[in-house]
Amino acid sequence: MDRTPKQVQDLTLAPLYLTSLADQEDPAGRRCWKGYDFSTLEDLKAQGLLQDTQGRIPLRLPPEGIARAKEILSAYGLEDLTK
């Protein structure tokens, strides 16, 4: 169940993606840091847009999260700076 507004989730997912790094364990995913509101991160995890990494600090952005982040960036007219 979402506890945070959709706009907050979107505007959290986009910078998570933009500051992410390639994931050596999962080439289809990316790694990102947890420096955001925990309830928003939990909502994004519940939607399958983020994954925990067994308690380690970085989170994993699965392909679904990457695709959604790119949609958000496009909707705001921003380019993908991770290329």
C-alpha positions in Angstrom: 0.0 0.0 0.0 1.4 3.4 -1.0 1.9 5.8 1.9 3.6 8.6 0.0 2.2 10.6 -2.9 2.9 9.3 -6.4 4.8 12.5 -7.2 7.2 12.0 -4.3 7.8 8.4 -5.3 8.5 9.5 -8.9 10.8 12.3 -7.8 12.7 9.9 -5.5 13.0 7.2 -8.1 14.5 9.5 -10.8 17.5 10.7 -8.7 18.0 7.1 -7.4 18.4 6.1 -11.0 20.5 9.1 -12.0 23.0 8.5 -9.2 23.1 4.7 -9.6 26.0 2.5 -10.7 26.2 -0.6 -12.8 25.4 -3.7 -10.8 28.2 -6.3 -11.2 26.0 -9.1 -9.8 23.0 -8.3 -12.1 23.9 -6.7 -15.4 20.2 -5.8 -16.0 20.0 -3.9 -12.8 21.8 -0.9 -11.1 22.9 -0.1 -7.6 21.8 3.0 -5.7 22.1 4.4 -2.1 19.4 4.6 0.6 19.7 8.3 1.3 16.0 9.0 0.9 12.8 8.8 3.0 12.4 5.2 4.1 8.6 5.1 3.7 9.0 6.2 0.1 11.7 3.6 -0.5 9.4 0.9 1.0 6.6 2.0 -1.3 8.9 1.7 -4.3 10.0 -1.7 -3.1 6.4 -2.8 -2.7 5.8 -1.8 -6.4 8.8 -3.8 -7.5 10.7 -0.7 -8.6 13.5 -1.2 -6.0 15.0 -4.3 -4.3 16.9 -4.7 -1.1 20.3 -6.3 -1.2 20.3 -8.5 1.9 20.7 -5.6 4.3 23.7 -4.1 2.5 23.6 -0.4 2.1 23.0 -0.1 -1.7 19.6 -0.9 -3.1 19.1 -2.5 -6.5 17.2 -0.9 -9.3 15.7 -3.8 -11.3 14.8 -3.4 -15.0 11.3 -2.3 -14.0 12.6 0.5 -11.8 15.1 1.6 -14.5 12.3 1.7 -17.1 10.0 3.7 -14.8 12.8 6.1 -13.9 13.5 6.7 -17.6 9.7 7.4 -18.2 9.8 9.9 -15.3 12.8 11.7 -16.7 11.2 11.9 -20.2 8.0 13.2 -18.7 10.0 16.1 -17.2 12.0 16.7 -20.3 15.2 15.6 -18.7 17.8 13.4 -20.4 19.3 10.2 -19.2 22.7 11.2 -17.7 23.7 7.6 -16.9 24.7 6.8 -20.5 
